[in-house]
């Protein structure tokens, strides 16, 4: 019986209990050059939040956004000079970042 109790305890310990975000935060502004990428960190409250995030670009012609593995940051690719607002969502919580895309030099 002791072996069964240990096995059950190990299985319970391996299960991830969802930690729900009460808030998320990303920088208010970021800059990137056309043809380059910028990584925007996502901060969760509480810090141990393990929920999935989504992200979208308000102006996909200026910059696209992709959620990075691990859901702790997003990467914005600069496509054309101008601004785009990146919205990151986790559950019912959202935050935005205005990304200014500058023309590449040369």
N, C-alpha and C positions, 0 to 999 in steps of 0.2 A: 504494500500500500504506500509506503514512503516514496518509492520510485514514481508512482503515479502522481502523488502530490507535488513532487519536484517538477515533473513534466508539465503539469497544469500551471504551476507558478511561472515556469520559464515561458510558456506560451502567452500568459497574460502580460508578462514583462516585455515581450517583444511587440505587443500590439501598441500602435501609436494612438494615443488619445488626442483628438483634435483640440488645439489651443486656438480659440477664436480671437481674432483681432478686434480690439476696441478702438484702434486708430492705426492709420498708416501715414507715412510722411516721405516725401521726396523733395529734393531741392526745388526752390521756386523758379530758378532759371539755370540754363546750361547753354553752352556754345559748341558748335561743331562746324567743320568745313565741308563743303561739297565733296563727296567721295570718301569721307572719313566717318568714323563712328565715335560715339561717346556713351560710356556706361553710366547709368543713373542708378545709384543705390536706393533701395527701398528699406525704410526703417519701420518696424512693427512695434506696437504696444499691445500686449506684453511682448517682450523680446523673444520669447520662445514660440511665437505664433508659427504654425506649420500649415497654414491654409494656402491654397493656390491663388495666384494673382493673375489678372488679365491686364492688358495695356492696349491703348489705341492712340493713333495720331490723328489730330483734328484736321490736318492738311497733308494727306499722304503724298502729294506732289512735292512737298518741301522735305519731308522726312518720314521714314517708316520706323516702326518700333517692334521689337521682339523681346518676349520675356525670356530671361536667361534660365538655364537649368538651376534648380534649387530655389527658384522664386524669390531671390534676394536682391535682384537688380533687373533692369531692362536696358537694352542696347538700342540706341537711336542711330540710324544711318542717314547722313545728310545727302539729299538728292538735288535740291535747287535752292538758291539763295532766298531767304525769307524766314518767317517764323511759323512754327507749328506748336500747338498745345498738346502735350502728352498727358493722357489721363490713365492713372493706374488705379485698379479696383481690386479690393479684397473683401469678399462678402458684400456687406452693405456700405463699406467705407471706401472713399475715393480721395485722391489728391491729384493735383495737376502741376506740370512744369512747362514753362514756355522755353522752347529750344530755338535759339537763333542759329540759322544755317548761313554761314558766310561763303561767298564765292571763293573758289580755290585760287591762290596766287599763281601767276605765271601763265 
